[in-house]
Every structure is written in C-alpha cells, then in structure tokens.
C-alpha cells in the first residue's frame, strides 16, 4: 500500500481584530470580551487620551444640578417657572409701550417675532414631518398672534398699568372657558368674577378715560386664556421632545401674521411714514440704527420665545386654572414696571379697582 504523505502543520491563526470599546489583550494574545454588565466604554484604552478637565467639570456640574433638582418636586419647579414668566410678561407691557413711541406697532411686532422665530426655522422641518405637531402648533400660534397683535395696537391708546390689570382677567376667563368645556365651576369662581367686573369698572374710572385700546386688551386677555387652556391639553398629550417644534410653529405663525398685518397696513395707507427715507442703503441703515433694538431683542427672546417654551413645559404639571391664578400677580408687577419705566401714577380710585382685581386672583 502506498503511504499517505503527511501534511505540514497549518500556521496558527492570527488573533481576531480588537472589538470596539478599547478592550485589552490577555497574555495569550487573545482579546478579552467585555463582561455583560459592563459597558464597552468602561474598558480602559491606553491609547485614548484622558478627558479634558473642562469636560469633566461640566459633567460634575450637570450631575450636581440633577441631584439638587431631584430634591425639589417637579410641580414646585413648574410653579417657580410660571412665576418667572409672570414677571417677564408684566415687564413686556411697559417695554412695548415705550418702544411704540419710537416705532410703528406693526413694524415692531414684525421685527420682534421674526427675531424670535429665527432659531426655530430648522425645527419647522421636524414639525412638517409630524402632522399633529404642525396642526397644534399652528392653532396655538393663531391664538398667540391675535393676543399679541391686539395688545400691541391697544397699547397705542391705553395706559400700560391699566393694560396689565385688564390682562389679569384671564384669571376668570380660563375657569369660565373650562366650565363651558365641561368642567364644574365652583361658587368662589362666580364671586371672583363679580369682584373682577367691579374692579375693572372702577379702574376704567381712574386715570385717562376709557378707550378702544381697553377693548383690544380685553380681546387679548380672551385669546391668551384660550391659548392657556389649549396649551394644557396639548402639552399633556404630547411627548416632551416635540416641545421645541411645537413652540417653533407657534412663533413662526405669529411672525407670519404680524408681517401680513404690517404689509396690509402699508398697502391701505399707500405710503408708510418712513418709506420716503429708504431711497438709499445709507438712509436705510440710518433709519434702522434708530430702531429700539434692545426692546425688540428683549421682547423677542425673553417675553416671546422663553415664555412660550416655559409655559408649555410647566403646564404638564400645573393646570390651566392654577396657571391663571399665578398669572394673577401680573398686574402687580405690571404696575410696578409702569411706575418705574413710564412714570404712570394712579389716584385712590385706581388703587381700589386694582385691589378688587388682585382679590379676584386670590379668591379664584
């Protein structure tokens, strides 16, 4: 029989390539696998440079902030956030009133809401991919647009302090609208409504005579109350990661409505008051320098973008009625800002009417 030639032994197989995550090789040259309960990133990598000190400090700061925030109930954090929104809303009235002495109200709104809408333009694509987010954002944006537009036009003839107290009627309008939608209206809400009507009536007898601006401010309060109720319902039925897109849709709708209102006004008046000054780029630049840019930036960034986002985030934990009661402090802050910034003063009648409206917020 022929002998079978012996085969030469095959060379040893090379060790497999290292897995991701920085695993180490043992003494035999084989790569250690990461234990099941251990993340791959936890395995040390001698070739990886150490983390930068600033990154480590930032992580520690975030961990410390989460630990401190966990000690405060979520609803308490939302209440604090809404109180901050109340202060910003109150300051907004005096800032807009002062800015409108230098700039047309419609043009002011266009610049204000355009600046607030710029950061949200990329989020519009995300909102367009989700029909529900887009539709709800447009709905909320329409209520906000009408409210801001009515308030800006009303402030041309109405006092800032009186506007702040008329805006506080949302404390009563919100429970009433909630009752129309099926909620039970308690007796103290009716008492609050009566005190509120008496307070507004007394307030109208103080200072300057009643004007069309007061009616527009009342319309603004109704729109903001409706927006508050819808925000509560929508925020509690939507994922938190969709909030930026929702706020972005609102701001973009407000900017669009303000621009349409401004161009309609320019078209109906044929020639705007400063159109003749815009015949050259240098004249245009000179006119734009005179714009109240600090007021535009403040109202666009803080009293629009921040407040809309904070309201949506906070009303996941706070009801619309509770939010309206918190906003009942707005006239107090509004009167304080009007006194400090605009020098507005009331007589005894005005303080009596304001007291009735504040009592409305406490009772409700």
C-alpha positions as CSV (number, residue, x, y, z in Angstrom):
1,X,0.0,0.0,0.0
2,X,1.1,3.5,-0.8
3,X,1.8,5.6,2.2
4,X,-0.3,8.8,2.6
5,X,2.0,11.8,2.5
6,X,1.9,13.7,5.8
7,X,0.6,17.3,5.6
8,X,2.7,20.1,7.1
9,X,1.0,21.7,10.1
10,X,-1.0,24.8,9.2
11,X,0.3,28.1,10.6
12,X,-1.5,29.4,13.7
13,X,-4.4,31.7,13.0
14,X,-3.8,35.4,13.9
15,X,-5.8,36.8,16.8
16,X,-9.1,38.4,15.8
17,X,-9.2,42.2,15.5
18,X,-10.0,44.1,18.7
19,X,-13.6,44.9,19.3
20,X,-14.8,48.5,19.7
21,X,-14.7,50.0,23.1
22,X,-11.0,49.7,24.0
23,X,-10.8,46.0,25.1
24,X,-7.4,44.8,26.2
25,X,-5.3,41.7,25.1
26,X,-4.5,39.0,27.6
27,X,-1.2,37.1,27.9
28,X,-2.1,34.7,25.1
29,X,-2.7,37.5,22.7
30,X,-6.4,37.0,22.6
31,X,-8.8,39.9,23.2
32,X,-10.8,40.0,26.3
33,X,-14.5,40.3,25.9
34,X,-16.3,43.0,27.9
35,X,-18.5,41.4,30.7
36,X,-22.3,41.6,30.0
37,X,-23.0,44.0,32.8
38,X,-20.2,46.4,31.8
39,X,-20.3,49.0,29.1
40,X,-17.6,48.8,26.4
41,X,-16.6,52.4,27.1
42,X,-15.7,51.3,30.7
43,X,-12.8,49.2,29.5
44,X,-9.6,51.3,29.7
45,X,-7.8,52.2,26.4
46,X,-4.1,53.0,26.9
47,X,-4.0,54.8,23.5
48,X,-7.0,57.0,24.3
49,X,-6.1,60.5,25.7
50,X,-7.7,61.4,29.0
51,X,-10.8,63.6,29.0
52,X,-10.3,67.3,29.1
53,X,-10.7,69.0,32.5
54,X,-13.5,71.2,31.3
55,X,-15.5,68.2,30.1
56,X,-15.1,66.5,33.4
57,X,-16.1,69.7,35.3
58,X,-19.1,70.1,33.1
59,X,-20.2,66.5,33.8
60,X,-19.8,67.1,37.5
61,X,-21.8,70.3,37.3
62,X,-24.6,68.5,35.5
63,X,-24.7,65.7,38.0
64,X,-24.7,68.1,40.9
65,X,-27.6,70.1,39.3
66,X,-29.6,66.9,38.7
67,X,-29.1,66.0,42.3
68,X,-30.3,69.4,43.6
69,X,-33.2,69.4,41.2
70,X,-34.3,66.0,42.3
71,X,-34.8,67.3,45.8
72,X,-37.5,69.8,44.6
73,X,-40.8,68.3,43.4
74,X,-41.5,68.7,39.7
75,X,-44.7,70.7,40.2
76,X,-42.9,73.1,42.5
77,X,-40.3,73.7,39.8
78,X,-43.1,74.4,37.3
79,X,-44.7,76.9,39.7
80,X,-41.4,78.8,40.1
81,X,-41.0,78.8,36.3
82,X,-44.5,80.2,35.8
83,X,-43.9,82.9,38.4
84,X,-40.8,83.9,36.4
85,X,-42.9,84.0,33.3
86,X,-45.4,86.3,35.1
87,X,-42.6,88.8,35.8
88,X,-41.4,88.8,32.2
89,X,-45.0,89.2,30.9
90,X,-45.5,92.1,33.2
91,X,-42.3,93.9,32.1
92,X,-43.2,93.2,28.4
93,X,-46.2,95.7,28.6
94,X,-44.1,98.6,29.7
95,X,-41.2,97.7,27.2
96,X,-43.7,97.6,24.3
97,X,-45.4,100.8,25.4
98,X,-42.1,102.6,25.4
99,X,-40.9,101.1,22.1
100,X,-44.0,102.1,20.3
101,X,-43.2,105.8,20.9
102,X,-40.3,105.3,18.5
103,X,-41.6,102.7,16.1
104,X,-44.9,101.7,14.4
105,X,-46.6,98.9,16.5
106,X,-47.0,96.6,13.4
107,X,-43.4,97.0,12.4
108,X,-42.3,96.4,16.0
109,X,-44.2,93.1,16.0
110,X,-42.7,92.0,12.7
111,X,-39.1,92.6,14.0
112,X,-39.8,91.1,17.4
113,X,-41.4,87.9,16.2
114,X,-39.0,87.5,13.3
115,X,-36.0,87.5,15.6
116,X,-37.8,85.1,18.0
117,X,-38.6,82.8,15.0
118,X,-35.1,82.5,13.5
119,X,-33.8,79.8,15.9
120,X,-36.8,77.7,15.2
121,X,-36.6,77.6,11.4
122,X,-34.7,74.2,11.4
123,X,-37.3,72.7,13.7
124,X,-40.0,73.5,11.2
125,X,-38.9,70.6,9.1
126,X,-39.4,68.2,12.0
127,X,-42.8,69.7,12.6
128,X,-43.8,69.2,9.0
129,X,-43.0,65.5,9.3
130,X,-45.4,65.2,12.2
131,X,-48.8,66.4,11.1
132,X,-50.2,66.6,14.7
133,X,-47.4,68.7,16.0
134,X,-47.7,71.1,13.0
135,X,-51.5,71.4,13.3
136,X,-51.4,72.0,17.1
137,X,-48.6,74.5,16.7
138,X,-50.4,76.5,14.1
139,X,-53.6,76.5,16.3
140,X,-51.7,77.8,19.4
141,X,-49.8,80.2,17.2
142,X,-53.0,81.8,15.9
143,X,-54.3,82.4,19.4
144,X,-51.0,83.9,20.5
145,X,-50.8,86.1,17.3
146,X,-54.2,87.6,17.8
147,X,-53.5,88.2,21.5
148,X,-50.1,89.9,20.9
149,X,-51.5,91.9,17.9
150,X,-54.5,93.2,19.9
151,X,-52.3,94.1,22.9
152,X,-49.8,96.0,20.8
153,X,-52.4,98.0,19.0
154,X,-54.3,98.6,22.2
155,X,-51.3,99.9,24.0
156,X,-51.2,102.8,21.5
157,X,-54.1,104.5,23.3
158,X,-54.3,102.6,26.6
159,X,-52.2,103.0,29.7
160,X,-49.6,100.3,30.4
161,X,-50.7,99.9,34.1
162,X,-54.4,99.6,33.2
163,X,-53.5,97.1,30.4
164,X,-51.7,94.9,32.9
165,X,-54.8,94.8,35.1
166,X,-57.2,94.1,32.2
167,X,-54.9,91.3,31.1
168,X,-55.3,89.7,34.6
169,X,-58.9,88.9,33.6
170,X,-57.5,85.7,32.3
171,X,-57.8,84.5,35.9
172,X,-61.6,84.5,35.4
173,X,-61.8,83.7,31.7
174,X,-59.9,80.5,32.0
175,X,-62.2,78.8,34.6
176,X,-65.2,80.0,32.6
177,X,-64.0,78.5,29.4
178,X,-63.0,75.4,31.2
179,X,-66.6,75.2,32.6
180,X,-68.0,75.6,29.1
181,X,-65.9,72.6,28.0
182,X,-67.5,70.5,30.8
183,X,-65.6,71.3,34.0
184,X,-67.6,72.2,37.1
185,X,-67.4,75.9,38.1
186,X,-67.2,76.3,41.9
187,X,-69.0,79.1,43.7
188,X,-65.9,81.1,44.6
189,X,-65.2,81.5,40.8
190,X,-68.5,83.4,40.5
191,X,-67.6,85.6,43.4
192,X,-64.2,86.2,41.8
193,X,-65.9,87.1,38.5
194,X,-68.1,89.7,40.3
195,X,-65.2,91.3,42.0
196,X,-63.2,91.3,38.8
197,X,-66.0,93.1,36.9
198,X,-66.3,95.7,39.8
199,X,-62.5,96.1,39.8
200,X,-62.3,96.7,36.0
201,X,-65.2,99.1,36.2
202,X,-63.6,101.2,39.0
203,X,-60.2,101.0,37.1
204,X,-61.9,102.4,34.0
205,X,-63.0,105.5,36.0
206,X,-59.4,106.3,37.1
207,X,-56.7,108.0,35.1
208,X,-57.4,108.5,31.4
209,X,-60.9,108.0,30.0
210,X,-61.9,104.6,28.6
211,X,-60.7,104.0,25.0
212,X,-60.8,101.5,22.2
213,X,-57.4,100.2,23.4
214,X,-59.1,98.8,26.5
215,X,-61.5,96.7,24.4
216,X,-58.5,95.4,22.4
217,X,-56.7,94.5,25.6
218,X,-59.8,92.6,26.7
219,X,-59.8,90.7,23.4
220,X,-56.1,90.0,24.1
221,X,-56.9,88.5,27.5
222,X,-59.5,86.3,26.0
223,X,-57.1,85.0,23.4
224,X,-54.4,84.3,25.9
225,X,-56.9,82.5,28.2
226,X,-57.9,80.2,25.3
227,X,-54.2,79.6,24.4
228,X,-53.6,78.6,28.1
229,X,-56.4,76.0,28.1
230,X,-55.3,74.6,24.7
231,X,-51.6,74.5,25.9
232,X,-52.6,72.5,28.9
233,X,-54.4,69.9,26.9
234,X,-51.8,69.7,24.1
235,X,-48.7,69.5,26.4
236,X,-50.2,66.6,28.4
237,X,-50.9,64.6,25.3
238,X,-47.5,65.2,23.5
239,X,-44.0,63.9,24.0
240,X,-41.6,66.2,25.6
241,X,-39.1,66.0,22.7
242,X,-41.7,67.6,20.5
243,X,-42.0,70.8,22.6
244,X,-39.3,72.7,20.7
245,X,-41.0,72.0,17.3
246,X,-44.4,73.0,18.9
247,X,-43.1,76.3,20.2
248,X,-41.3,76.9,16.8
249,X,-44.6,76.5,14.9
250,X,-46.2,79.0,17.3
251,X,-43.5,81.6,16.9
252,X,-43.4,81.2,13.1
253,X,-47.2,81.6,12.8
254,X,-47.0,84.8,15.0
255,X,-44.2,86.2,12.8
256,X,-46.2,85.4,9.7
257,X,-49.4,87.0,11.0
258,X,-47.5,90.1,12.1
259,X,-45.8,90.5,8.7
260,X,-49.2,90.2,6.9
261,X,-50.7,92.8,9.2
262,X,-47.9,95.2,8.6
263,X,-48.0,94.9,4.8
264,X,-51.8,95.2,4.8
265,X,-51.4,98.4,6.8
266,X,-48.7,99.7,4.4
267,X,-50.9,98.9,1.4
268,X,-54.0,100.5,2.7
269,X,-52.1,103.7,3.7
270,X,-50.3,103.6,0.3
271,X,-47.1,105.2,1.8
272,X,-45.7,104.4,5.2
273,X,-44.5,107.2,7.4
274,X,-40.8,106.4,6.8
275,X,-40.9,105.0,3.3
276,X,-39.6,108.2,1.8
277,X,-36.4,107.9,3.9
278,X,-35.5,104.5,2.3
279,X,-34.3,105.6,-1.1
280,X,-30.7,104.6,-0.5
281,X,-28.8,101.9,1.6
282,X,-27.2,104.6,3.8
283,X,-30.6,106.1,4.6
284,X,-32.0,102.7,5.4
285,X,-29.0,102.0,7.7
286,X,-29.6,105.3,9.4
287,X,-33.2,104.6,10.0
288,X,-32.5,101.1,11.3
289,X,-30.0,102.4,13.8
290,X,-32.8,104.4,15.4
291,X,-34.9,101.3,16.0
292,X,-35.3,100.3,19.7
293,X,-33.3,97.2,19.2
294,X,-32.9,96.5,22.9
295,X,-36.6,96.4,23.3
296,X,-37.0,94.3,20.2
297,X,-34.4,91.7,21.4
298,X,-35.9,91.6,24.9
299,X,-39.5,91.0,23.8
300,X,-38.4,88.6,21.0
301,X,-36.1,86.4,23.0
302,X,-37.5,86.6,26.6
303,X,-41.1,87.6,26.6
304,X,-41.9,85.5,23.4
305,X,-39.6,82.5,22.9
306,X,-38.7,81.8,26.5
307,X,-42.2,82.4,27.9
308,X,-43.9,80.2,25.3
309,X,-41.4,77.4,25.9
310,X,-41.7,77.7,29.7
311,X,-45.5,77.7,29.6
312,X,-45.6,74.5,27.5
313,X,-43.1,72.8,29.8
314,X,-44.7,73.9,33.1
315,X,-48.3,73.1,32.2
316,X,-47.6,69.4,32.0
317,X,-47.7,69.6,35.8
318,X,-49.8,72.7,36.5
319,X,-53.4,73.1,35.4
320,X,-54.7,76.0,33.3
321,X,-56.7,77.3,36.2
322,X,-53.7,77.2,38.6
323,X,-51.6,78.9,35.9
324,X,-54.2,81.7,35.5
325,X,-54.1,82.2,39.3
326,X,-50.3,82.5,39.2
327,X,-50.7,85.0,36.3
328,X,-53.0,87.0,38.6
329,X,-49.9,88.6,40.0
330,X,-49.0,90.1,36.6
331,X,-50.9,93.4,37.3
332,X,-48.9,94.0,40.4
333,X,-45.6,93.6,38.5
334,X,-47.0,95.5,35.5
335,X,-48.0,98.5,37.6
336,X,-44.5,98.4,39.3
337,X,-42.8,98.4,35.9
338,X,-45.1,101.2,34.6
339,X,-44.3,103.3,37.6
340,X,-40.6,102.8,37.3
341,X,-40.2,103.0,33.5
342,X,-43.0,105.2,32.3
343,X,-43.8,107.3,35.4
344,X,-47.5,106.4,35.4
345,X,-49.4,107.3,38.5
346,X,-52.9,106.4,39.8
347,X,-55.3,108.1,42.1
348,X,-57.1,106.4,45.0
349,X,-59.8,105.1,42.6
350,X,-57.2,103.3,40.6
351,X,-55.8,101.5,43.6
352,X,-59.2,100.5,44.8
353,X,-60.0,98.9,41.4
354,X,-56.6,97.2,41.3
355,X,-57.3,95.8,44.8
356,X,-60.5,94.2,43.6
357,X,-58.8,92.6,40.7
358,X,-56.0,91.2,42.9
359,X,-58.6,89.8,45.3
360,X,-60.1,88.1,42.3
361,X,-56.9,86.1,41.7
362,X,-56.6,85.2,45.4
363,X,-60.2,84.0,45.7
364,X,-60.1,82.1,42.4
